[in-house]
């Protein structure tokens, strides 16, 4: 199974930015779509974004469009989630996930992703 490791989480004030990274080990992400999901305390996990294998197609829920940007560097086997204008309601554990196929469903569906990281905590607070 693909090993994914997220990093870049932390504590940030409202309006601030964070850059999350997802790195794969042992296997290449190049042919796989990669998604970001998040889970806040007491809530179900929800999709944040998805990027196809080529990086030329991305998907975001409406609530995150314009604030979050997903990108990938296949040479580095890495997917990035840039988060701007963060709000307290963005507080959650953020997970990256990879699927065997190269495309993203719209919206991304949790059950379509086979490999998951352990998550990184993002806290938006004063």
Secondary structure, DSSP 4 states (H G I P E B T S, - for coil): --EEEEE--EEE-TT--EEEEEEEESS--TTS-EEEEEE-TTS--EEEEEE-TTSS-EEE-GGGTTTEEEEEEGGGTEEEEEE-S--GGG-EEEEEEE-SSSS--SS--GGG--EE---EEEEE--
